[in-house]
Amino acid sequence: MSHLGGDPEQLAALRASFDRHGQALEEITASIRNQLGATAWHGPAADRFRGAWSSDFEPTLRRLQGALGEAAAEVARRREALLQAGG
């Protein structure tokens, strides 16, 4: 049997957690990108990592950040619907 609903306070905390972790991912991504760009590192290993960073790692972190933002918005909508329905 499916259970619908939720605790508005817990949903608010979940949304805040998604928002906070999404922001942290943005900061981590920017920090690594900036540090990588400012670091004198040359050679095949550097080229491989920079290529992987650009093609795989950074886009994956950005997708995760976007997914957290979408989840936060959905949780907020569900919380609001619960509050309007009387909890």
VMD Tcl script that builds the backbone (N, CA, C; Angstrom):
set m [mol new atoms 261]
animate dup $m
set s [atomselect $m all]
$s set {name element resname resid chain x y z} {
  {N N MET 1 A 0.843 -1.181 0.000}
  {CA C MET 1 A 0.000 0.000 0.000}
  {C C MET 1 A 0.883 1.237 0.000}
  {N N SER 2 A 0.562 2.172 -0.862}
  {CA C SER 2 A 1.334 3.400 -0.996}
  {C C SER 2 A 0.890 4.416 0.043}
  {N N HIS 3 A 1.850 5.154 0.550}
  {CA C HIS 3 A 1.563 6.185 1.541}
  {C C HIS 3 A 1.890 7.541 0.932}
  {N N LEU 4 A 0.928 8.430 0.929}
  {CA C LEU 4 A 1.140 9.778 0.410}
  {C C LEU 4 A 1.185 10.746 1.569}
  {N N GLY 5 A 1.970 11.785 1.426}
  {CA C GLY 5 A 2.048 12.797 2.453}
  {C C GLY 5 A 3.469 13.005 2.911}
  {N N GLY 6 A 3.603 13.581 4.052}
  {CA C GLY 6 A 4.920 13.836 4.590}
  {C C GLY 6 A 4.839 14.827 5.724}
  {N N ASP 7 A 5.936 14.986 6.390}
  {CA C ASP 7 A 6.043 15.933 7.488}
  {C C ASP 7 A 6.595 17.239 6.929}
  {N N PRO 8 A 5.825 18.330 7.012}
  {CA C PRO 8 A 6.276 19.600 6.431}
  {C C PRO 8 A 7.634 20.078 6.952}
  {N N GLU 9 A 7.916 19.868 8.237}
  {CA C GLU 9 A 9.209 20.288 8.778}
  {C C GLU 9 A 10.345 19.460 8.197}
  {N N GLN 10 A 10.124 18.161 8.076}
  {CA C GLN 10 A 11.149 17.297 7.486}
  {C C GLN 10 A 11.357 17.622 6.007}
  {N N LEU 11 A 10.263 17.924 5.314}
  {CA C LEU 11 A 10.385 18.294 3.905}
  {C C LEU 11 A 11.158 19.605 3.755}
  {N N ALA 12 A 10.917 20.550 4.653}
  {CA C ALA 12 A 11.663 21.809 4.614}
  {C C ALA 12 A 13.149 21.560 4.859}
  {N N ALA 13 A 13.448 20.660 5.796}
  {CA C ALA 13 A 14.852 20.327 6.082}
  {C C ALA 13 A 15.490 19.621 4.883}
  {N N LEU 14 A 14.739 18.739 4.220}
  {CA C LEU 14 A 15.254 18.050 3.041}
  {C C LEU 14 A 15.546 19.034 1.924}
  {N N ARG 15 A 14.613 19.965 1.707}
  {CA C ARG 15 A 14.841 20.978 0.675}
  {C C ARG 15 A 16.091 21.794 0.995}
  {N N ALA 16 A 16.228 22.206 2.231}
  {CA C ALA 16 A 17.404 22.989 2.631}
  {C C ALA 16 A 18.685 22.188 2.418}
  {N N SER 17 A 18.633 20.895 2.696}
  {CA C SER 17 A 19.798 20.045 2.495}
  {C C SER 17 A 20.148 19.959 1.012}
  {N N PHE 18 A 19.148 19.753 0.160}
  {CA C PHE 18 A 19.398 19.725 -1.280}
  {C C PHE 18 A 20.000 21.042 -1.753}
  {N N ASP 19 A 19.440 22.155 -1.295}
  {CA C ASP 19 A 19.963 23.469 -1.684}
  {C C ASP 19 A 21.405 23.659 -1.210}
  {N N ARG 20 A 21.660 23.306 0.026}
  {CA C ARG 20 A 22.995 23.472 0.613}
  {C C ARG 20 A 24.029 22.608 -0.118}
  {N N HIS 21 A 23.684 21.384 -0.379}
  {CA C HIS 21 A 24.627 20.494 -1.056}
  {C C HIS 21 A 24.803 20.872 -2.525}
  {N N GLY 22 A 23.762 21.370 -3.152}
  {CA C GLY 22 A 23.905 21.873 -4.518}
  {C C GLY 22 A 24.854 23.054 -4.578}
  {N N GLN 23 A 24.739 23.949 -3.609}
  {CA C GLN 23 A 25.651 25.095 -3.528}
  {C C GLN 23 A 27.073 24.618 -3.272}
  {N N ALA 24 A 27.225 23.634 -2.401}
  {CA C ALA 24 A 28.564 23.091 -2.123}
  {C C ALA 24 A 29.175 22.487 -3.380}
  {N N LEU 25 A 28.368 21.786 -4.160}
  {CA C LEU 25 A 28.869 21.226 -5.420}
  {C C LEU 25 A 29.322 22.317 -6.376}
  {N N GLU 26 A 28.562 23.398 -6.425}
  {CA C GLU 26 A 28.953 24.527 -7.278}
  {C C GLU 26 A 30.301 25.095 -6.828}
  {N N GLU 27 A 30.466 25.257 -5.529}
  {CA C GLU 27 A 31.719 25.794 -4.992}
  {C C GLU 27 A 32.886 24.838 -5.244}
  {N N ILE 28 A 32.660 23.552 -5.048}
  {CA C ILE 28 A 33.711 22.554 -5.284}
  {C C ILE 28 A 34.118 22.557 -6.750}
  {N N THR 29 A 33.143 22.556 -7.624}
  {CA C THR 29 A 33.423 22.539 -9.061}
  {C C THR 29 A 34.231 23.763 -9.474}
  {N N ALA 30 A 33.807 24.927 -9.023}
  {CA C ALA 30 A 34.519 26.158 -9.361}
  {C C ALA 30 A 35.931 26.157 -8.786}
  {N N SER 31 A 36.062 25.682 -7.554}
  {CA C SER 31 A 37.375 25.649 -6.920}
  {C C SER 31 A 38.336 24.741 -7.675}
  {N N ILE 32 A 37.875 23.550 -8.027}
  {CA C ILE 32 A 38.741 22.624 -8.760}
  {C C ILE 32 A 39.086 23.194 -10.131}
  {N N ARG 33 A 38.088 23.730 -10.832}
  {CA C ARG 33 A 38.344 24.310 -12.155}
  {C C ARG 33 A 39.374 25.425 -12.064}
  {N N ASN 34 A 39.222 26.317 -11.096}
  {CA C ASN 34 A 40.153 27.432 -10.932}
  {C C ASN 34 A 41.549 26.950 -10.548}
  {N N GLN 35 A 41.617 26.020 -9.618}
  {CA C GLN 35 A 42.909 25.504 -9.189}
  {C C GLN 35 A 43.596 24.758 -10.325}
  {N N LEU 36 A 42.845 23.995 -11.076}
  {CA C LEU 36 A 43.400 23.261 -12.204}
  {C C LEU 36 A 43.945 24.224 -13.257}
  {N N GLY 37 A 43.205 25.304 -13.502}
  {CA C GLY 37 A 43.653 26.294 -14.479}
  {C C GLY 37 A 44.872 27.073 -14.027}
  {N N ALA 38 A 45.044 27.215 -12.721}
  {CA C ALA 38 A 46.146 28.010 -12.187}
  {C C ALA 38 A 47.375 27.179 -11.833}
  {N N THR 39 A 47.293 25.875 -12.022}
  {CA C THR 39 A 48.393 24.992 -11.634}
  {C C THR 39 A 49.280 24.679 -12.841}
  {N N ALA 40 A 50.580 24.869 -12.653}
  {CA C ALA 40 A 51.548 24.488 -13.682}
  {C C ALA 40 A 51.725 22.983 -13.599}
  {N N TRP 41 A 51.058 22.286 -14.495}
  {CA C TRP 41 A 51.117 20.826 -14.535}
  {C C TRP 41 A 51.070 20.433 -15.996}
  {N N HIS 42 A 52.100 19.794 -16.469}
  {CA C HIS 42 A 52.226 19.474 -17.891}
  {C C HIS 42 A 52.528 17.990 -18.064}
  {N N GLY 43 A 52.196 17.479 -19.224}
  {CA C GLY 43 A 52.505 16.094 -19.547}
  {C C GLY 43 A 51.250 15.287 -19.794}
  {N N PRO 44 A 51.454 14.042 -20.145}
  {CA C PRO 44 A 50.329 13.175 -20.495}
  {C C PRO 44 A 49.305 13.006 -19.370}
  {N N ALA 45 A 49.770 12.846 -18.135}
  {CA C ALA 45 A 48.827 12.684 -17.015}
  {C C ALA 45 A 47.986 13.945 -16.833}
  {N N ALA 46 A 48.629 15.095 -16.952}
  {CA C ALA 46 A 47.904 16.362 -16.835}
  {C C ALA 46 A 46.881 16.491 -17.951}
  {N N ASP 47 A 47.296 16.163 -19.163}
  {CA C ASP 47 A 46.377 16.239 -20.309}
  {C C ASP 47 A 45.195 15.297 -20.124}
  {N N ARG 48 A 45.471 14.076 -19.659}
  {CA C ARG 48 A 44.386 13.101 -19.439}
  {C C ARG 48 A 43.412 13.607 -18.388}
  {N N PHE 49 A 43.953 14.111 -17.274}
  {CA C PHE 49 A 43.055 14.574 -16.223}
  {C C PHE 49 A 42.239 15.776 -16.683}
  {N N ARG 50 A 42.889 16.743 -17.299}
  {CA C ARG 50 A 42.161 17.928 -17.769}
  {C C ARG 50 A 41.085 17.537 -18.786}
  {N N GLY 51 A 41.411 16.581 -19.659}
  {CA C GLY 51 A 40.413 16.108 -20.618}
  {C C GLY 51 A 39.241 15.437 -19.917}
  {N N ALA 52 A 39.549 14.590 -18.943}
  {CA C ALA 52 A 38.492 13.912 -18.187}
  {C C ALA 52 A 37.681 14.912 -17.366}
  {N N TRP 53 A 38.356 15.902 -16.809}
  {CA C TRP 53 A 37.658 16.929 -16.042}
  {C C TRP 53 A 36.649 17.645 -16.940}
  {N N SER 54 A 37.092 18.051 -18.107}
  {CA C SER 54 A 36.227 18.810 -19.011}
  {C C SER 54 A 35.099 17.969 -19.593}
  {N N SER 55 A 35.401 16.726 -19.943}
  {CA C SER 55 A 34.400 15.920 -20.637}
  {C C SER 55 A 33.530 15.073 -19.721}
  {N N ASP 56 A 34.056 14.716 -18.547}
  {CA C ASP 56 A 33.311 13.810 -17.667}
  {C C ASP 56 A 33.002 14.390 -16.299}
  {N N PHE 57 A 34.044 14.737 -15.556}
  {CA C PHE 57 A 33.860 15.080 -14.148}
  {C C PHE 57 A 33.032 16.343 -13.938}
  {N N GLU 58 A 33.425 17.442 -14.572}
  {CA C GLU 58 A 32.685 18.689 -14.359}
  {C C GLU 58 A 31.239 18.583 -14.841}
  {N N PRO 59 A 30.987 18.036 -16.040}
  {CA C PRO 59 A 29.582 17.889 -16.452}
  {C C PRO 59 A 28.771 17.001 -15.498}
  {N N THR 60 A 29.390 15.966 -14.962}
  {CA C THR 60 A 28.683 15.093 -14.020}
  {C C THR 60 A 28.340 15.849 -12.747}
  {N N LEU 61 A 29.276 16.626 -12.234}
  {CA C LEU 61 A 29.001 17.430 -11.037}
  {C C LEU 61 A 27.904 18.452 -11.312}
  {N N ARG 62 A 27.914 19.043 -12.488}
  {CA C ARG 62 A 26.875 20.022 -12.846}
  {C C ARG 62 A 25.503 19.353 -12.967}
  {N N ARG 63 A 25.470 18.147 -13.527}
  {CA C ARG 63 A 24.192 17.418 -13.610}
  {C C ARG 63 A 23.669 17.094 -12.216}
  {N N LEU 64 A 24.561 16.667 -11.328}
  {CA C LEU 64 A 24.148 16.378 -9.961}
  {C C LEU 64 A 23.633 17.641 -9.280}
  {N N GLN 65 A 24.324 18.742 -9.474}
  {CA C GLN 65 A 23.883 20.013 -8.906}
  {C C GLN 65 A 22.494 20.369 -9.425}
  {N N GLY 66 A 22.275 20.210 -10.724}
  {CA C GLY 66 A 20.957 20.491 -11.298}
  {C C GLY 66 A 19.885 19.563 -10.751}
  {N N ALA 67 A 20.219 18.288 -10.595}
  {CA C ALA 67 A 19.259 17.330 -10.053}
  {C C ALA 67 A 18.879 17.681 -8.621}
  {N N LEU 68 A 19.847 18.130 -7.838}
  {CA C LEU 68 A 19.542 18.549 -6.471}
  {C C LEU 68 A 18.636 19.776 -6.458}
  {N N GLY 69 A 18.886 20.704 -7.373}
  {CA C GLY 69 A 18.027 21.878 -7.475}
  {C C GLY 69 A 16.606 21.508 -7.873}
  {N N GLU 70 A 16.478 20.600 -8.826}
  {CA C GLU 70 A 15.150 20.137 -9.241}
  {C C GLU 70 A 14.444 19.409 -8.102}
  {N N ALA 71 A 15.181 18.576 -7.385}
  {CA C ALA 71 A 14.596 17.856 -6.256}
  {C C ALA 71 A 14.156 18.829 -5.162}
  {N N ALA 72 A 14.958 19.850 -4.910}
  {CA C ALA 72 A 14.592 20.854 -3.908}
  {C C ALA 72 A 13.300 21.550 -4.295}
  {N N ALA 73 A 13.175 21.900 -5.565}
  {CA C ALA 73 A 11.955 22.569 -6.027}
  {C C ALA 73 A 10.749 21.639 -5.913}
  {N N GLU 74 A 10.925 20.375 -6.252}
  {CA C GLU 74 A 9.820 19.409 -6.151}
  {C C GLU 74 A 9.398 19.199 -4.703}
  {N N VAL 75 A 10.368 19.063 -3.808}
  {CA C VAL 75 A 10.061 18.914 -2.384}
  {C C VAL 75 A 9.312 20.145 -1.881}
  {N N ALA 76 A 9.727 21.325 -2.314}
  {CA C ALA 76 A 9.049 22.559 -1.902}
  {C C ALA 76 A 7.605 22.575 -2.393}
  {N N ARG 77 A 7.402 22.133 -3.642}
  {CA C ARG 77 A 6.025 22.086 -4.173}
  {C C ARG 77 A 5.174 21.093 -3.381}
  {N N ARG 78 A 5.730 19.938 -3.083}
  {CA C ARG 78 A 4.979 18.920 -2.331}
  {C C ARG 78 A 4.675 19.402 -0.918}
  {N N ARG 79 A 5.625 20.063 -0.304}
  {CA C ARG 79 A 5.414 20.605 1.042}
  {C C ARG 79 A 4.297 21.641 1.025}
  {N N GLU 80 A 4.347 22.530 0.043}
  {CA C GLU 80 A 3.325 23.564 -0.070}
  {C C GLU 80 A 1.944 22.940 -0.280}
  {N N ALA 81 A 1.863 21.919 -1.113}
  {CA C ALA 81 A 0.587 21.232 -1.341}
  {C C ALA 81 A 0.073 20.598 -0.056}
  {N N LEU 82 A 0.972 20.009 0.708}
  {CA C LEU 82 A 0.549 19.427 2.000}
  {C C LEU 82 A 0.031 20.488 2.942}
  {N N LEU 83 A 0.734 21.616 3.005}
  {CA C LEU 83 A 0.297 22.689 3.902}
  {C C LEU 83 A -1.063 23.226 3.478}
  {N N GLN 84 A -1.273 23.358 2.180}
  {CA C GLN 84 A -2.559 23.871 1.693}
  {C C GLN 84 A -3.691 22.872 1.922}
  {N N ALA 85 A -3.339 21.568 1.927}
  {CA C ALA 85 A -4.340 20.533 2.147}
  {C C ALA 85 A -4.619 20.330 3.634}
  {N N GLY 86 A -3.865 21.001 4.468}
  {CA C GLY 86 A -4.109 20.883 5.897}
  {C C GLY 86 A -3.147 19.975 6.627}
  {N N GLY 87 A -1.994 19.730 5.997}
  {CA C GLY 87 A -0.935 19.046 6.694}
  {C C GLY 87 A -0.856 17.588 6.565}
}
mol reanalyze $m
mol bondsrecalc $m
mol representation Tube
mol addrep $m
